[in-house]
């Protein structure tokens, strides 16, 4: 495994790259009007997007509660949708810099990639609950789930075993077809920081395309004036 900028390169990707190079294909995302990279410029430095949200989950009850981060094609019946304030009796959520509700509305129209997930738990036992990534497809019978167990990412070199960073989630994204499920244990509290990367931004693209059109008109005018 090699890494160039924010891109991890394995043997399978190298094989695809050889085929793409033979066909003359090149794409990094730079200049793509449909993609919002935040502070980054392309997929090459996507980790530098500076997009992050913090979600504080608290469970003051005596039973574990499953939380689903956003609406998908078919929501999980046993889970409760993330929402600002009270999610269900004894379980609350608080988002920043904007509310969890604002984040949910954004995801509906802006599929967005995840680069890493950080968790800071009040008690280390909370880190034993898996992060479950679920994807739905209307053309397949069953949803697909993969999971990461945060406690597996605890470092022996840190003085804070309550804090972990899960990095191998950079092929996850939140959209109307994919979500994250996480259990907040009874009596637990955890701050989840999601580091986001590229997002599809149709509304932003409209303005950028108008700018491109204006530039084309201006260039044509300069040409007509012999400039």
C-alpha positions as CSV (number, residue, x, y, z in Angstrom):
1,X,0.0,0.0,0.0
2,X,1.3,3.4,-1.0
3,X,-0.1,6.9,-0.5
4,X,0.1,9.9,-2.6
5,X,-1.4,13.0,-1.0
6,X,-4.9,11.9,0.2
7,X,-5.0,8.9,-2.2
8,X,-4.2,5.4,-1.0
9,X,-2.9,3.2,-3.8
10,X,-3.2,-0.6,-3.6
11,X,-2.5,-3.2,-6.3
12,X,-6.1,-3.2,-7.6
13,X,-6.0,0.6,-8.1
14,X,-2.6,0.3,-9.8
15,X,-4.1,-2.2,-12.2
16,X,-7.0,0.1,-13.0
17,X,-4.5,3.0,-13.5
18,X,-2.6,1.1,-16.0
19,X,-5.7,0.5,-18.1
20,X,-6.8,4.2,-17.7
21,X,-3.3,5.4,-18.8
22,X,-3.5,3.2,-21.9
23,X,-6.8,4.9,-22.8
24,X,-5.4,8.4,-22.0
25,X,-7.8,9.0,-19.1
26,X,-6.7,11.6,-16.5
27,X,-8.9,13.0,-13.7
28,X,-8.1,14.5,-10.2
29,X,-11.3,16.5,-9.7
30,X,-9.5,19.8,-10.0
31,X,-11.8,22.3,-11.8
32,X,-14.8,20.0,-11.6
33,X,-17.8,22.3,-11.1
34,X,-19.9,19.5,-9.6
35,X,-17.5,18.7,-6.7
36,X,-17.0,20.9,-3.6
37,X,-13.6,20.2,-2.0
38,X,-13.8,22.9,0.6
39,X,-10.3,24.1,1.4
40,X,-8.8,21.4,-0.8
41,X,-8.4,21.7,-4.6
42,X,-8.9,18.1,-5.8
43,X,-9.1,14.5,-4.6
44,X,-5.3,14.6,-4.4
45,X,-5.4,16.6,-1.2
46,X,-9.0,15.8,-0.1
47,X,-7.9,15.4,3.5
48,X,-7.3,19.1,3.6
49,X,-10.9,20.0,3.0
50,X,-11.3,21.5,6.5
51,X,-14.9,20.2,6.6
52,X,-15.7,18.7,10.0
53,X,-18.7,18.4,12.3
54,X,-18.9,17.4,16.0
55,X,-21.8,15.4,17.4
56,X,-22.2,14.9,21.1
57,X,-24.4,11.9,22.0
58,X,-25.6,11.4,25.6
59,X,-27.6,8.5,27.0
60,X,-28.9,9.1,30.4
61,X,-31.1,6.0,30.3
62,X,-30.6,2.4,31.3
63,X,-30.7,0.8,27.8
64,X,-28.5,1.0,24.8
65,X,-29.9,3.0,21.8
66,X,-29.1,2.7,18.1
67,X,-28.7,5.9,16.2
68,X,-28.9,6.3,12.5
69,X,-27.0,9.3,11.2
70,X,-29.2,10.2,8.2
71,X,-32.2,9.1,6.1
72,X,-31.6,6.5,3.4
73,X,-33.9,4.6,1.0
74,X,-35.1,2.2,3.8
75,X,-34.3,3.2,7.3
76,X,-33.4,0.7,10.0
77,X,-36.5,0.0,12.0
78,X,-34.6,-0.6,15.3
79,X,-32.6,2.7,15.0
80,X,-33.6,6.3,15.8
81,X,-32.7,9.1,13.4
82,X,-30.1,11.5,14.6
83,X,-31.7,14.9,15.5
84,X,-30.8,17.9,17.4
85,X,-31.9,17.8,21.0
86,X,-33.9,14.8,22.1
87,X,-33.6,11.8,19.8
88,X,-35.6,9.4,22.1
89,X,-36.3,9.4,25.8
90,X,-33.1,10.0,27.7
91,X,-30.9,10.2,24.6
92,X,-29.8,13.6,23.2
93,X,-27.6,14.9,20.5
94,X,-25.9,18.3,19.9
95,X,-24.1,19.2,16.7
96,X,-21.6,21.9,15.9
97,X,-20.8,24.1,14.2
98,X,-24.4,23.7,13.0
99,X,-27.2,21.5,14.3
100,X,-27.6,17.8,13.5
101,X,-30.8,18.8,11.6
102,X,-28.9,21.2,9.3
103,X,-26.4,18.4,8.6
104,X,-29.2,16.0,7.8
105,X,-30.7,18.4,5.3
106,X,-27.3,19.0,3.7
107,X,-26.7,15.3,3.2
108,X,-30.1,14.9,1.4
109,X,-28.8,17.0,-1.5
110,X,-25.0,16.7,-1.1
111,X,-23.6,13.2,-1.1
112,X,-20.4,13.6,0.9
113,X,-17.3,11.5,1.4
114,X,-15.8,10.7,4.8
115,X,-12.1,10.9,5.5
116,X,-11.9,9.9,9.1
117,X,-14.0,9.6,12.3
118,X,-12.7,10.6,15.7
119,X,-14.4,9.5,18.9
120,X,-13.9,10.9,22.4
121,X,-15.8,8.8,24.9
122,X,-16.5,9.5,28.6
123,X,-16.0,5.8,29.3
124,X,-13.7,3.5,27.2
125,X,-16.4,0.9,27.1
126,X,-18.4,3.0,24.7
127,X,-15.6,2.4,22.1
128,X,-16.5,-1.2,22.0
129,X,-19.7,-0.4,20.0
130,X,-19.0,-0.7,16.3
131,X,-19.5,2.0,13.7
132,X,-21.7,0.3,11.1
133,X,-21.7,1.6,7.5
134,X,-24.9,0.7,5.7
135,X,-25.6,1.1,2.0
136,X,-28.9,0.6,0.3
137,X,-29.7,-0.1,-3.4
138,X,-33.2,-0.3,-4.9
139,X,-32.0,-3.0,-7.3
140,X,-30.6,-5.5,-4.7
141,X,-32.6,-7.5,-2.1
142,X,-30.5,-6.7,1.0
143,X,-28.5,-3.8,2.3
144,X,-24.8,-4.1,2.8
145,X,-23.1,-3.4,6.1
146,X,-19.4,-3.2,7.1
147,X,-18.2,-2.1,10.5
148,X,-15.2,-0.7,12.3
149,X,-14.8,-1.2,16.1
150,X,-13.3,2.0,17.6
151,X,-11.6,0.3,20.4
152,X,-9.4,-1.5,17.9
153,X,-7.9,1.8,17.1
154,X,-6.7,2.7,20.6
155,X,-3.0,3.5,20.6
156,X,-0.7,2.3,23.3
157,X,1.3,5.5,22.9
158,X,-1.4,7.9,24.0
159,X,-2.3,9.1,27.5
160,X,-5.9,9.3,26.5
161,X,-7.4,5.8,25.8
162,X,-10.9,7.4,25.6
163,X,-10.0,9.0,22.3
164,X,-9.5,7.2,19.0
165,X,-9.3,8.1,15.3
166,X,-10.7,5.7,12.7
167,X,-9.0,6.4,9.4
168,X,-9.9,3.4,7.2
169,X,-13.3,4.8,6.5
170,X,-12.3,6.9,3.5
171,X,-14.4,4.9,1.1
172,X,-17.5,5.7,3.2
173,X,-20.0,8.5,2.3
174,X,-23.2,9.8,3.6
175,X,-26.1,10.1,1.1
176,X,-29.7,9.0,0.6
177,X,-28.3,5.5,-0.1
178,X,-25.7,5.2,2.7
179,X,-25.5,6.0,6.4
180,X,-23.7,5.2,9.6
181,X,-25.3,3.4,12.6
182,X,-23.9,3.7,16.0
183,X,-25.0,2.5,19.4
184,X,-24.8,4.9,22.4
185,X,-24.6,2.7,25.5
186,X,-26.6,3.2,28.7
187,X,-25.1,5.9,30.8
188,X,-22.6,6.8,28.1
189,X,-21.5,10.1,26.5
190,X,-19.3,10.4,23.3
191,X,-18.2,13.2,21.0
192,X,-18.0,12.1,17.4
193,X,-16.0,14.2,15.0
194,X,-16.5,13.4,11.3
195,X,-13.9,14.7,8.9
196,X,-15.5,15.1,5.5
197,X,-14.0,15.4,2.1
198,X,-15.5,16.0,-1.4
199,X,-19.2,16.5,-1.8
200,X,-21.4,16.8,-4.9
201,X,-22.8,20.3,-5.1
202,X,-25.3,20.9,-7.9
203,X,-26.4,24.3,-6.5
204,X,-22.8,25.5,-6.4
205,X,-22.1,24.1,-9.8
206,X,-24.8,26.2,-11.3
207,X,-23.1,29.4,-10.2
208,X,-19.7,28.1,-11.4
209,X,-21.0,27.2,-14.8
210,X,-22.5,30.7,-15.1
211,X,-19.0,32.1,-14.3
212,X,-17.5,29.8,-17.0
213,X,-20.1,31.0,-19.5
214,X,-19.3,34.6,-18.7
215,X,-15.6,33.9,-19.1
216,X,-16.3,32.3,-22.5
217,X,-18.2,35.4,-23.6
218,X,-15.5,37.7,-22.4
219,X,-12.8,35.7,-24.2
220,X,-14.9,35.8,-27.4
221,X,-15.2,39.5,-27.1
222,X,-11.5,40.0,-26.6
223,X,-10.9,37.9,-29.7
224,X,-13.4,40.0,-31.7
225,X,-11.5,43.1,-30.7
226,X,-8.2,41.6,-31.8
227,X,-6.9,41.5,-28.3
